[in-house]
Amino acid sequence: MLPTFHWSDYLVFGISLLCYSLIGIYHRYHDVIFGKLTNCFRGINFQPKVRKKMNVEELFLGDRNLTLLPIVGSVMASFLSAVGILGTASEAYQCGIQFITLVGGYCIAFPLAAYVYMPVFYKLRLNSAHEYLEMRFGKLVRWTASLVFLLQMTVYIALALYAPALAFSQVSGLPIWISILSTGLVATFYTAFGGIRAVVWVDLFQLIVLISGFCLITVLITLKVGGFQRLWGIVIDGQRVQSFDFSIDPFKRHTLWTLIIGGTGLVLSIFGANQTQIQRYMACRDLKTARRAILLNIPLTSVFLAVQLFTGLAIYAYFAGCDPVLNGSIKRYDQILPYIVMILFDGVLLIRGIFLSVIFAAALSTVSSGVNSLANVCLEDLIRPMYIHWRHVDISESAKYRLAIFLGILFGTLTVSLAFIFTLSSSHILEISFSLFGAIGGPVLTVFTAGIFFPCINAQGGLCALISGVICGLWICIGNTFITSRTDNDRLPLTIENCSSKILQNISSSIVTATMNTSTTIETTTWSFYSLSYLYYATACLIVGIPVGFIISAITGFNSRSQVNPRLLAWQARSFYRHFPNWLPPQTANDQELSQVSSTYIQKTEILDMKLPRLQVINNNKIPSVENDKSKDSTI
């Protein structure tokens, strides 16, 4: 019989959801609340800061005035999904601590995002990252990338709800519909009404809950095992700390180089080219704050990754010699973290409720961040440009605000519904969908990289780079899922030789035989291109997409006749091309030529003429001059 939650556990979980909702209400009615407080303390010098009237910029960007603390917490919390937490502990349990070398990818990707990608977006003062793509390549590229992002994040958010709900339901009997509905609706509520301010402050609160709760659970498991010395001895005997693979083979799932090089591409696709993160950078009060928020995540995410891996080692020490998957107690290794909490703390009040709150805090941060970004992209990149195209007038501020709230509710409802659809499918859909998420993030990184680094890639080249990247990513992903029956050869031995006689009686002799064989030998499969490690999907899209963009641009004459605004390039790229051999005609325009006329991207040539115009004229009040660009970067 499965252990079940006590009513006190549900109480702890309910209180945490209530706190998140109250934060959303506070930020929605901030001025009203402080107005009442001002009346109550009329005789005291109490002058609260009054915000601007709630509008779309306040809802999505917090009036571009958010401080360092909530942004750091939000950037980190939205990266720590519930699926990642469950999977990281499972990874350490099965394969050891080799996954810690992903920190090398952090140390490369985060500085690239902070010093190369983010400054370009921030100085343009964009509402959506995909606005940059229209400025650089035209409307068609912007709309295509926006549709790709909507598909990517909708599926990912639904999975962020479904995966932890499934894991808990199978080890505790907690109904899936309760966890999906409660987390999905609460996240939708405070996101739609509180906006980005509510999202980042709730993310910070959730991060505190997540870290403190996770550390508490880890310490308690270590004590249950018998202390750190006993735990470490078991882990060493099980080869969990000697499991580093230095092979350069990209077709192995995890190696040292795969985690560093492939991990760099994967992390950069999230922090350098994903609207969810870029929206947080745009909400910062200045460039310095945005840069610090990114760089501070290097030590923070690295330390928390180490904590998660140590938890997996503690679980291995507890189950050493009696693997719960092989003995039939659970079905999948991503259930092992909730399973050990349920059995170790059965009858202990509050602990399991705290753990439930920890896991779903990670899910909530993913859902709220994603829903806010989906609403922003849908409004700014699709609905508003189309409305202007057809009606030749912009949407009023009040209508945009109401539409933004409606879109937040709509996408929240859509992702909850999609999560319920996943419950009707096989568990294999989980692996398929997460592979799709990684395969789609790479092409978006490709087109942003083409725009920021390569001025000779024109609109046609940018579109083909994006499309070829999507085709490459999906081709590898689908082939890996349906064609290649690969066996992960980095799994370390797991046995049931130390299980009690009561457990062994429930296991058939055939399973025991298979288990013993699995613990000593691992079958290898024939080499296949589709066996490429999932960490290399983003890198593969870059390797394919950038050359395709060059070739198509060369065929169509590069940007010689329609030159690129240098403000759309990273200052490092501009500095490099000043010394580049002059074997191509000039690809960037003189900034003085661009300052004679002032216009915005929504006034450009209509998309239906298929001429793919780029914005070459940008409002000079909006963007700093190019001459001071590098110097400003170097001083921060």
C-alpha positions in Angstrom: 0.0 0.0 0.0 1.3 3.4 -1.0 2.0 5.9 1.8 -0.3 8.9 1.7 -0.1 12.5 2.8 -1.4 13.6 6.2 -3.9 16.5 6.4 -1.1 18.7 7.9 1.0 18.1 4.7 -1.9 19.5 2.6 -2.2 22.4 5.0 1.5 23.3 4.4 1.0 23.1 0.7 -2.2 25.1 0.8 -0.5 27.9 2.9 2.3 28.2 0.4 -0.2 28.5 -2.5 -2.1 31.2 -0.5 1.1 33.1 0.1 1.9 33.2 -3.6 -1.6 34.4 -4.4 -1.4 37.2 -1.8 1.8 38.4 -3.4 0.0 38.7 -6.7 -2.9 40.6 -5.1 -0.5 42.9 -3.4 1.2 43.9 -6.6 -2.1 44.3 -8.5 -3.5 46.6 -5.8 -0.3 48.2 -4.6 -1.4 51.8 -4.8 -4.9 51.1 -3.3 -3.3 49.3 -0.3 -0.8 52.0 0.4 -3.5 54.6 -0.2 -5.5 53.0 2.7 -2.3 52.9 4.8 -1.7 56.5 4.1 -5.1 57.4 5.4 -4.6 55.3 8.5 -1.2 57.0 9.3 -2.2 60.5 8.2 -0.4 62.0 11.2 2.9 60.2 10.5 5.4 61.0 7.8 4.4 58.0 5.7 4.9 58.5 2.0 4.8 55.3 0.0 6.2 55.2 -3.5 3.3 55.5 -5.9 3.6 53.5 -9.2 2.4 54.5 -12.6 -1.1 53.4 -13.5 -1.1 49.7 -14.4 -0.5 49.3 -18.2 1.1 46.8 -20.5 4.7 48.0 -19.8 4.1 47.8 -16.1 2.4 44.3 -16.5 5.2 42.8 -18.6 8.3 44.8 -17.7 7.6 46.4 -14.3 8.1 49.8 -15.8 11.7 48.8 -16.4 12.6 49.6 -12.8 13.2 46.3 -11.0 16.1 45.9 -8.7 18.8 43.2 -8.5 17.5 40.9 -5.7 14.1 39.9 -7.3 15.7 39.6 -10.7 18.5 37.3 -9.6 16.0 35.1 -7.7 13.6 35.0 -10.7 16.3 34.2 -13.3 17.5 31.3 -11.1 14.0 30.1 -10.1 12.6 30.0 -13.6 15.7 27.8 -14.6 15.0 25.3 -11.8 12.0 23.4 -13.0 10.4 20.6 -11.0 11.4 18.2 -13.8 15.0 19.3 -13.6 15.0 18.8 -9.8 13.6 15.3 -10.0 15.8 14.4 -12.9 19.1 15.7 -11.4 18.7 13.6 -8.2 17.9 10.6 -10.4 20.9 11.3 -12.6 23.3 11.2 -9.5 21.6 8.1 -8.3 22.1 6.2 -11.5 25.3 7.7 -13.0 27.2 9.5 -10.2 28.4 13.1 -10.0 29.7 13.5 -13.6 26.8 15.9 -14.2 28.5 18.5 -12.0 30.8 19.3 -15.0 27.8 21.1 -16.4 29.1 24.0 -14.3 31.8 24.4 -17.0 29.0 25.2 -19.4 27.6 27.7 -16.9 30.9 29.5 -16.7 31.0 30.0 -20.5 27.3 30.5 -21.3 26.4 33.0 -18.5 29.2 35.5 -19.4 28.4 35.2 -23.1 24.7 36.1 -22.3 25.8 38.9 -20.0 28.4 40.6 -22.1 27.4 39.8 -25.7 23.7 39.0 -26.2 21.9 40.9 -23.4 23.4 44.3 -24.0 22.2 44.4 -27.6 18.6 43.7 -26.5 18.7 46.0 -23.4 20.0 49.1 -25.3 17.2 48.7 -27.9 14.7 48.9 -25.0 12.6 46.1 -26.6 9.3 44.9 -25.3 9.9 41.5 -26.8 13.2 39.9 -27.9 11.6 39.0 -31.2 11.3 42.7 -32.1 15.1 42.5 -32.7 14.5 39.9 -35.4 12.3 42.3 -37.3 14.8 45.1 -36.9 17.5 42.9 -38.2 15.8 40.5 -40.7 12.2 41.5 -41.2 8.7 40.7 -40.1 8.6 37.1 -41.5 11.6 36.0 -39.4 10.0 37.7 -36.3 6.7 36.0 -36.8 8.2 32.6 -37.5 10.4 32.8 -34.3 7.4 33.9 -32.3 5.3 31.0 -33.4 8.2 28.6 -32.6 8.5 30.1 -29.1 4.8 29.8 -28.5 4.9 26.1 -29.4 8.0 25.5 -27.4 6.9 27.2 -24.2 3.3 25.9 -24.2 4.5 22.3 -24.4 7.2 22.9 -21.8 4.9 24.6 -19.3 2.4 21.8 -19.6 5.1 19.3 -18.9 6.4 21.3 -16.0 2.9 20.8 -14.5 2.4 17.2 -15.6 5.8 15.6 -14.6 5.8 16.3 -10.9 2.1 15.6 -10.6 2.7 12.2 -12.3 5.6 11.4 -10.0 3.7 12.2 -6.8 0.6 10.3 -7.9 2.5 7.1 -8.5 4.4 7.1 -5.2 1.7 8.7 -2.9 -1.7 8.3 -4.5 -2.1 12.1 -4.7 -4.6 12.6 -7.5 -3.0 14.2 -10.6 -5.8 16.6 -11.1 -5.4 18.2 -7.7 -1.8 19.1 -8.2 -2.2 20.2 -11.8 -5.3 22.4 -11.1 -4.0 23.9 -7.9 -0.5 24.9 -9.2 -1.7 25.9 -12.7 -4.6 28.1 -11.5 -2.6 29.8 -8.8 0.2 30.6 -11.1 -2.2 31.9 -13.8 -4.0 34.0 -11.2 -1.0 35.9 -9.8 0.7 36.1 -13.2 -2.3 37.6 -15.0 -3.2 40.1 -12.4 0.1 40.9 -10.7 2.3 41.0 -13.8 6.0 40.7 -13.9 6.5 42.3 -10.5 4.4 39.6 -8.9 6.2 36.9 -10.9 9.7 37.9 -9.9 8.9 38.4 -6.2 7.0 35.2 -6.0 9.9 33.5 -7.8 12.2 34.9 -5.1 10.0 33.6 -2.4 9.7 30.2 -4.1 13.5 30.1 -4.5 13.9 30.6 -0.7 11.3 27.8 -0.1 13.0 25.6 -2.7 16.6 26.0 -1.3 15.7 25.8 2.4 13.3 22.9 1.9 15.6 21.0 -0.3 18.6 21.4 2.1 16.4 20.3 5.0 15.3 17.1 3.2 18.9 16.4 2.1 20.2 16.7 5.7 17.4 14.5 7.0 18.1 11.8 4.4 21.8 11.9 5.3 21.0 11.4 9.0 18.7 8.5 8.1 21.5 6.9 6.2 23.8 7.1 9.2 25.8 10.3 8.7 28.1 11.7 6.1 31.0 9.3 6.7 28.8 6.2 6.2 27.1 7.8 3.2 30.4 8.7 1.5 31.8 5.2 2.1 28.8 3.6 0.4 29.0 6.1 -2.5 32.7 5.4 -3.1 32.1 1.6 -3.0 29.3 2.1 -5.6 31.7 4.1 -7.9 29.4 7.2 -7.8 32.3 9.6 -7.5 34.7 8.0 -9.9 32.4 8.1 -12.9 33.9 10.8 -15.1 34.2 10.0 -18.8 36.7 12.0 -20.8 35.7 10.6 -24.1 35.2 13.2 -27.0 32.5 11.0 -28.6 29.5 13.2 -29.1 27.2 10.2 -29.4 27.6 9.3 -25.7 24.8 10.7 -23.6 27.0 12.4 -21.0 30.8 12.9 -21.1 33.0 15.6 -19.6 33.2 17.4 -23.0 29.5 16.9 -23.8 28.4 18.5 -20.6 30.8 21.5 -21.0 30.5 22.1 -24.8 27.0 20.9 -25.4 25.9 22.3 -22.0 27.1 25.7 -23.1 24.9 25.7 -26.2 21.9 24.5 -24.2 22.3 27.0 -21.4 23.0 29.8 -23.8 19.8 29.0 -25.8 17.9 29.6 -22.5 19.7 32.6 -21.0 20.8 34.3 -24.3 17.9 33.8 -26.7 14.8 32.9 -24.8 12.1 35.5 -24.3 11.4 34.2 -20.7 14.8 35.3 -19.5 15.3 38.3 -21.8 12.1 39.8 -20.5 13.6 39.8 -17.0 16.7 41.6 -18.3 14.5 44.2 -20.0 12.7 44.8 -16.7 15.9 45.8 -14.9 16.5 49.4 -14.0 19.8 49.6 -15.8 22.3 47.5 -17.8 24.5 47.0 -14.8 21.7 45.4 -12.8 20.8 43.1 -15.7 24.5 42.0 -16.1 25.0 41.3 -12.4 21.7 39.3 -12.3 23.1 37.0 -14.9 26.6 36.6 -13.5 25.4 36.0 -10.0 23.6 32.9 -11.3 26.9 31.2 -12.0 27.7 30.5 -8.3 24.1 30.2 -7.2 23.1 27.6 -9.8 26.4 25.8 -9.4 25.9 25.4 -5.7 22.3 24.3 -6.0 23.3 21.8 -8.7 25.8 20.3 -6.3 23.1 20.1 -3.6 20.8 18.3 -5.9 23.5 15.8 -6.9 24.5 15.2 -3.3 20.8 14.4 -2.6 21.0 11.8 -5.3 24.1 10.3 -3.7 22.3 10.2 -0.4 19.4 8.3 -2.0 21.8 5.8 -3.5 23.4 5.2 -0.1 20.0 4.5 1.4 18.9 2.1 -1.3 22.3 0.5 -1.9 21.8 -3.1 -2.9 18.0 -2.9 -3.1 17.1 -0.7 -6.1 13.4 0.4 -5.9 12.9 0.2 -9.7 14.4 -3.2 -10.1 12.4 -4.6 -7.1 9.2 -3.1 -8.5 8.5 -0.5 -5.8 8.5 2.3 -8.4 8.3 2.4 -12.2 10.7 5.2 -13.1 13.9 6.6 -11.6 12.5 10.2 -11.7 10.1 9.0 -9.0 12.9 8.1 -6.6 13.1 11.5 -4.8 9.4 11.7 -3.9 9.4 8.0 -3.1 12.2 8.2 -0.5 10.6 11.2 1.1 7.2 9.4 1.4 8.7 6.2 3.0 11.3 7.8 5.2 9.0 10.4 6.8 5.8 8.4 6.9 4.0 9.5 10.1 6.3 12.6 10.5 4.2 15.7 10.4 4.9 18.6 8.0 8.1 17.2 6.4 6.4 15.7 3.4 4.2 18.8 3.1 7.4 20.9 3.0 8.8 18.7 0.2 5.5 18.9 -1.7 5.7 22.7 -1.5 9.4 22.6 -2.6 8.7 20.6 -5.8 5.7 22.5 -6.8 7.4 25.8 -6.0 9.8 24.9 -8.8 6.8 24.1 -11.1 5.0 27.3 -10.2 8.1 29.4 -11.1 8.3 27.8 -14.5 4.5 28.2 -15.2 4.3 31.8 -14.1 7.4 32.9 -16.0 6.3 31.1 -19.1 2.7 32.3 -19.1 3.8 35.9 -18.6 6.2 35.6 -21.6 3.7 33.8 -23.8 1.2 36.6 -23.2 3.8 39.2 -24.0 5.0 37.5 -27.2 1.5 36.9 -28.5 0.5 40.5 -27.9 3.6 42.3 -29.0 4.8 40.0 -31.8 1.6 38.8 -33.3 -1.7 40.5 -32.4 -0.4 44.1 -32.2 1.5 44.1 -35.5 -1.3 42.4 -37.3 -3.8 44.9 -35.9 -1.7 47.8 -37.1 -1.2 46.2 -40.5 -5.0 45.8 -41.0 -6.3 48.8 -39.2 -3.4 51.3 -39.7 -3.7 52.4 -36.1 -2.2 51.1 -32.8 -4.3 49.4 -30.1 -5.2 51.8 -27.2 -3.4 51.4 -23.9 -6.5 50.3 -22.0 -7.4 47.7 -24.7 -3.8 46.4 -24.7 -3.9 46.0 -20.9 -7.2 44.1 -20.9 -6.0 42.0 -23.8 -2.7 41.2 -21.9 -4.7 40.0 -18.9 -7.0 37.9 -21.1 -4.0 36.3 -22.9 -2.4 35.5 -19.5 -5.6 33.7 -18.4 -5.9 32.0 -21.8 -2.4 30.6 -21.9 -2.6 29.5 -18.3 -5.8 27.6 -19.1 -4.3 26.2 -22.3 -1.2 24.8 -20.5 -3.3 23.3 -17.7 -5.6 21.6 -20.3 -2.6 20.3 -22.2 -1.1 18.9 -19.0 -4.4 16.9 -18.6 -4.0 15.7 -22.1 -0.6 14.3 -21.3 -2.2 12.3 -18.5 -4.1 10.4 -21.2 -1.0 9.6 -23.1 1.8 7.1 -22.5 4.7 8.2 -20.3 6.9 8.1 -23.4 5.4 11.5 -24.4 7.5 13.0 -21.7 10.8 12.1 -23.3 9.5 13.1 -26.8 8.3 16.5 -25.7 11.4 17.5 -23.8 13.6 16.5 -26.7 11.4 18.7 -28.9 12.0 21.6 -26.4 15.7 21.3 -26.7 15.6 20.9 -30.5 13.5 24.1 -30.9 15.6 26.3 -28.6 18.7 25.8 -30.8 17.2 27.3 -34.0 16.1 30.4 -32.1 19.6 30.8 -30.7 20.9 30.3 -34.2 19.0 33.2 -35.7 19.8 35.6 -32.9 23.5 34.6 -33.2 23.4 35.2 -36.9 21.9 38.7 -36.4 24.2 39.8 -33.6 27.6 38.5 -34.9 27.3 38.3 -38.7 26.4 41.6 -40.5 26.7 40.0 -44.0 23.7 37.6 -43.3 20.7 39.2 -44.8 16.9 38.7 -44.3 16.7 35.7 -46.6 19.7 34.2 -45.0 18.3 34.7 -41.5 15.0 33.1 -42.4 16.7 30.1 -43.9 19.1 29.8 -40.9 16.0 29.6 -38.6 14.1 27.1 -40.8 17.2 24.9 -41.4 17.9 24.9 -37.7 14.3 23.8 -36.9 14.5 21.1 -39.5 17.9 19.9 -38.2 16.7 19.9 -34.5 13.5 18.1 -35.2 15.1 15.6 -37.5 17.7 14.5 -34.9 15.1 14.6 -32.1 12.5 12.5 -33.9 15.1 10.1 -35.2 16.5 9.7 -31.7 13.0 9.0 -30.4 11.6 6.7 -33.0 14.5 5.2 -35.0 17.3 4.6 -32.6 16.9 2.1 -29.8 19.9 3.3 -27.9 21.0 1.9 -24.6 22.5 4.5 -22.2 25.9 3.1 -21.5 26.7 5.6 -18.7 24.5 3.9 -16.1 26.4 2.4 -13.2 25.6 -0.9 -11.6 22.4 -1.3 -9.6 21.3 -4.5 -7.9 18.7 -6.0 -5.6 21.1 -8.5 -3.8 20.6 -6.8 -0.4 16.8 -6.6 -0.5 14.9 -8.3 2.3 13.3 -11.7 1.8 9.8 -10.1 1.9 10.7 -7.9 -1.1 12.4 -10.7 -3.0 9.3 -12.9 -2.7 7.5 -10.4 -4.8 10.0 -10.5 -7.6 10.0 -13.2 -10.3 13.1 -15.2 -11.0 13.3 -13.8 -14.6 13.5 -10.3 -13.3 16.2 -11.3 -10.8 18.2 -12.9 -13.6 17.8 -9.8 -15.8 18.8 -7.6 -12.9 22.0 -9.4 -12.2 23.0 -9.3 -15.9 22.2 -5.6 -16.1 24.4 -4.9 -13.0 27.5 -6.5 -14.7 27.1 -5.9 -18.4 25.5 -3.2 -20.6 24.4 -3.9 -24.1 25.8 -1.6 -26.8 24.0 -0.6 -29.9 25.2 0.0 -33.5 26.4 3.6 -34.1 23.7 6.0 -35.5 23.7 9.7 -36.2 20.5 9.9 -34.3 22.3 8.8 -31.1 23.8 12.3 -30.8 23.6 13.5 -27.2 20.6 15.7 -26.5 23.0 18.3 -25.1 24.4 18.9 -28.6 21.0 19.6 -30.2 21.5 23.4 -29.9 25.1 23.2 -31.0 24.1 21.1 -34.0 21.4 23.7 -35.0 24.1 26.4 -34.9 26.6 24.4 -37.0 23.9 23.8 -39.6 22.0 27.1 -39.5 24.9 29.6 -39.6 26.5 28.2 -42.8 23.1 27.9 -44.5 22.5 31.6 -43.6 25.9 32.5 -45.2 25.2 30.6 -48.4 21.7 32.0 -48.9 23.0 35.5 -48.1 25.8 35.1 -50.7 23.4 34.0 -53.3 21.1 37.0 -52.7 24.0 39.6 -52.5 24.6 39.8 -48.7 23.7 43.2 -47.3 25.6 45.4 -49.7 22.6 47.2 -51.1 20.6 47.3 -47.8 23.1 47.8 -45.0 22.7 46.8 -41.4 22.4 49.3 -38.6 25.5 48.8 -36.5 23.5 49.2 -33.3 22.0 45.8 -34.1 25.4 44.1 -33.7 27.3 43.3 -30.5 30.1 45.7 -29.9 32.6 42.8 -30.0 31.4 42.0 -33.6 31.7 45.7 -34.6 35.2 45.9 -33.2 36.2 42.7 -35.0 34.8 43.7 -38.4 36.8 47.0 -38.3 39.9 44.8 -38.8 38.3 42.3 -41.1 39.9 42.0 -44.6 37.8 44.0 -47.0 36.9 41.2 -49.3 33.2 41.9 -49.0 31.4 45.2 -49.8 30.5 47.2 -46.7 27.8 45.5 -44.7 27.0 48.1 -42.0 25.8 51.6 -42.7 27.2 54.9 -41.5 25.4 55.8 -38.3 25.0 59.4 -39.4 22.9 58.3 -42.5 20.6 56.5 -40.1 19.9 59.5 -37.9 18.3 61.7 -40.5 14.9 60.0 -40.3 13.0 58.7 -37.2 10.6 55.8 -37.5 9.7 52.5 -35.8 9.4 48.9 -37.1 5.6 49.0 -37.2 5.7 51.6 -39.9 7.8 49.5 -42.3 6.7 47.9 -45.6 3.8 45.5 -45.3 4.7 41.8 -44.8 2.6 40.6 -47.7 4.9 42.2 -50.3 7.4 39.5 -49.4 10.4 41.9 -49.7 11.4 41.1 -46.2 12.5 44.7 -45.2 14.7 45.3 -42.2 14.5 48.2 -39.9 17.4 50.5 -40.7 16.1 53.6 -39.1 15.7 53.6 -35.3 14.5 56.3 -33.0 17.6 58.0 -31.7 15.9 59.0 -28.5 15.5 55.3 -27.9 18.9 54.0 -28.5 22.4 55.3 -27.4 24.9 56.2 -30.0 27.2 53.6 -31.4 30.4 55.5 -30.7 29.8 55.3 -26.9 28.5 51.7 -27.0 31.8 49.9 -26.4 33.0 52.3 -23.8 29.8 52.0 -21.8 30.0 48.2 -21.9 33.6 48.2 -20.8 33.0 50.4 -17.7 30.2 48.2 -16.2 
